[in-house]
Each structure stands twice: as C-alpha cells, then as structure tokens.
Amino acid sequence: MTREFFRELVEEAIDTIPRKFAREVRNLAIVIEDEPSEALLEEMDMDEGDSLLGLYQGTPLNERGWGYGNQLPDRITLFQAVIEDDCNGDEDEIVIAIGETLIHELGHYFGMTEDEIMEIEERYWRGEPDPDEPKSDESA
C-alpha cells in the first residue's frame, strides 16, 4: 500500500474517532513511519511477537505547568507496515486499527489512564457514541 493511500485511510479513521479529541488537540503532529526501530522496541520493553502500532511522544496535557510553551509539537507516530501486517492488508480493518491506535495515543496526550483509554476504545469497537458528546438535533 502506498504512503499516500495510507494517509487517506488515516484521514478516514480520524473522522471515526470521538470528535472531542479532534476539538481539543493543539500542537500535535501525526507522523507515519514504516515500522519502529529495534532500539525503540527495546526501549519500550516490547516482547517478541508484540506489535507497536503507534506511539505518543510529548508532554501530556495534565503534566504541563504554567510555564509550558514555545515547544515543538507533540507527536503521534503510526507504524504503517505494522498496522498493515496486523490487519492482513484489509482496508476496513486498517481504518479501524488506525482509529483505535489514534484513540489510544490521544488518550496519552490527554493524560488519561489506561482504564479510561480502554473504556473509550471499547465504545469505539462497539460503535457507541461518546456519552460526553452532545447529541445532534436531527430535526433542525
């Protein structure tokens, strides 16, 4: 799959994640790389056979003090080859995997706990709306 087409799938996946994430994100870059380096996998203490689909690097919002500013963007890296392999190249599954990975990494950006992130991911898997999201008025 070309990088350009994968980017299109990333854009499609962004449209599927809770809107509050997109509204609240500031100074964050989404980067696509083929796969994580061996050094990164060692640093992350990944076991053989584990897959690293994405990675958040930066300072979570809840850890930023009054003097935080004038910083390079935080960064979410998506590992294209790992995601493709994990989904056996199935485009629909790739979009879901990208969405789930973005939710997970954005959870780290917002400083959420693993349990909070898992709760949002589970709603995403089930296709349930975010309870914090205002309901749209379809009669308008």
N, C-alpha and C positions, 0 to 999 in steps of 0.2 A: 504494500500500500504506500502511495506517495505521501510525503510530508504534507503537501498541500491538501490532499483529501483527508488526512488525519486531522488537520486543523479544522476542516469543515465539520468533521464529526465532533470535535471539541466544542465548536460553536453551537452545534445541535444539542450537545449534552448540557451546556451552560443554560440553555433555555428550559431544561427539565429540572434543575435544582431549585430549592426554595428561593423565592425572589428576595427575601430579606437578606440573604447572603450577598447577592449582587448589589443591593442598595447600600449596604454598609461597608463594602470593601473600598479601601483607599490605598493608593500607592503600593499596588501588588501586581507583579508580573507573572504571567503563566508562560512557562517555557517548555518546549518539547525537546527531549533528547531520546536517542535510540534506547539506551539501557544504562543502568547505574554502573559505575566503575567498581572493580574489585575492592579498591580501597574504601569506597563508600559503603559497600555491603559489609565489610569488616567493621567499619566504624559504627554501623547501625546494628552490629551483632546479629546479623541475619544468619539463620541456619540454612544448611544445604537444602535445596528444594523449595525454600520460601521465595515469594515473589515480591519485589518492591515496585509497585505500580506508580507511586508518586511520592513526593517529598516536599514538605513545607520548610522553608528556611527564612528566618527572620525573628522579630520580636513580637510575641503575641500581644494583642491589644490590651489585655488585662495586666500586662507587665510593663507597660510604657508609663514612665513617670512624667512629671510636668515639663522636664527638660528635653523630652524626646522630640526630635525633629531634624530636618535637614539630613535625612537618611536616604540611602539608595532604597529602591522598592524592595519589599519582602518578595519572596519568590516561591511559586509552586512549580515544581518540575514534574511533568508527566513523562513516563518512560514508554515510548511508543511500541517498541519491539516486545517489551514485556506484556503490555496490555494486549497487543495483537495475539501473542502466543497464548496468553491466559484465556482468550476468547475464541481461540481456533479460527481467527480471521473473520468471524461472524459480525457484520457491521452493526446489527441491532444490539448484540451483546457488548460490542466495543463502546457504543454510546452509553449504555448502562454502566459499564465499568468505569468510563471516564467520569460520568456523573457521580458515581459513588466515591471515586477517588477524590474528585474536587470537593465533595461534601466533607470527606474525612480531613483533607488538608486545610480547607477553610475553617473547619472546626478547631484545628490547632491555631490558625491565625486569630480566631476569636477568643482563644484561651479556654475552650471547652474541655471538660473531662472526657475520657474515653467512653464512659457510660452515656454522657449527653450526646456525643457524636454517634454512638451506636443507635440510640433512640431515633435520631433524625434519619440515619441510614435505613433503619427498619421501616420507617414510614415511607421513605423513598422507594424501597423494594416493593412495598405493598401498593404503591401509587396513591397513598393517602396525602391529603393536603396538610400543610403545616398549620397546627392549631393557632399559632401566633399571627398567621397571615389573615388580614381582613378578608371577609367573604366578598366576592364581586356581586354587584347588583345587576342581575341579568335583565331586569325589567327596564333599565334605563336606555 
